[in-house]
Amino acid sequence: MRGYQQSAVRSQVTETQGAFRALSRHRRTKLARVAQTTLLKADQWGRGDGVAADVAIALEGALKAHQAKAAKKG
């Protein structure tokens, strides 16, 4: 059994973070650029890792704007 080697704490991702992870790499790069951060930090946020609060707020705003535009379009 190797189960004891896993970490006991699992990060909980929000619905917004899950939606971000479902996007293509190209789209995530564009959203990271809009949020004025790097793709690395954006992907860390999508996994539920710790990032600065201003980065998280900017990514959430960029993702919501993208979802609103996509809903309006189609």
C-alpha positions in Angstrom: 0.0 0.0 0.0 1.4 3.4 -1.0 -1.6 5.4 0.2 0.3 6.8 3.2 2.6 8.7 0.9 -0.1 11.0 -0.4 -0.6 14.3 1.3 -3.5 14.5 3.8 -4.6 17.9 2.7 -6.1 18.3 -0.7 -6.8 21.7 -2.2 -10.4 22.5 -3.0 -10.9 24.3 -6.3 -13.8 26.6 -6.9 -16.2 26.3 -9.8 -14.4 29.3 -11.4 -11.0 27.6 -11.1 -12.4 24.4 -12.6 -13.8 26.4 -15.6 -10.4 28.0 -16.0 -8.6 24.6 -16.1 -11.0 23.4 -18.7 -10.0 26.1 -21.2 -7.3 25.6 -23.8 -3.7 26.7 -23.2 -4.1 29.5 -25.7 -7.2 30.9 -24.0 -5.6 30.6 -20.6 -2.6 32.5 -21.9 -4.9 35.3 -23.2 -6.8 35.5 -19.9 -3.5 35.6 -17.9 -2.3 38.5 -20.1 -5.6 40.4 -19.5 -5.1 39.8 -15.8 -1.5 41.1 -16.1 0.1 37.9 -14.8 2.0 34.9 -16.1 0.5 31.7 -17.3 2.5 29.9 -14.6 0.7 31.9 -11.8 -2.6 31.5 -13.6 -2.3 27.8 -13.8 -1.2 27.7 -10.1 -4.4 29.5 -9.3 -6.4 27.1 -11.4 -5.0 24.2 -9.4 -5.9 25.8 -6.2 -2.4 26.6 -5.1 -1.7 29.8 -3.3 -1.3 33.0 -5.3 -1.6 36.6 -4.4 -5.1 37.9 -3.8 -4.8 40.6 -6.5 -3.8 38.0 -9.1 -6.8 35.7 -8.1 -9.2 38.6 -8.3 -7.9 39.7 -11.7 -8.1 36.1 -13.0 -11.7 35.7 -11.8 -12.7 39.0 -13.4 -11.1 38.1 -16.7 -12.7 34.6 -16.7 -16.1 36.1 -15.9 -15.8 38.6 -18.7 -14.8 35.8 -21.1 -17.8 33.7 -20.0 -20.2 36.6 -20.5 -18.8 37.3 -23.9 -19.1 33.6 -24.9 -22.6 33.4 -23.6 -23.6 36.5 -25.5 -22.0 35.3 -28.7 -23.5 31.8 -28.7 
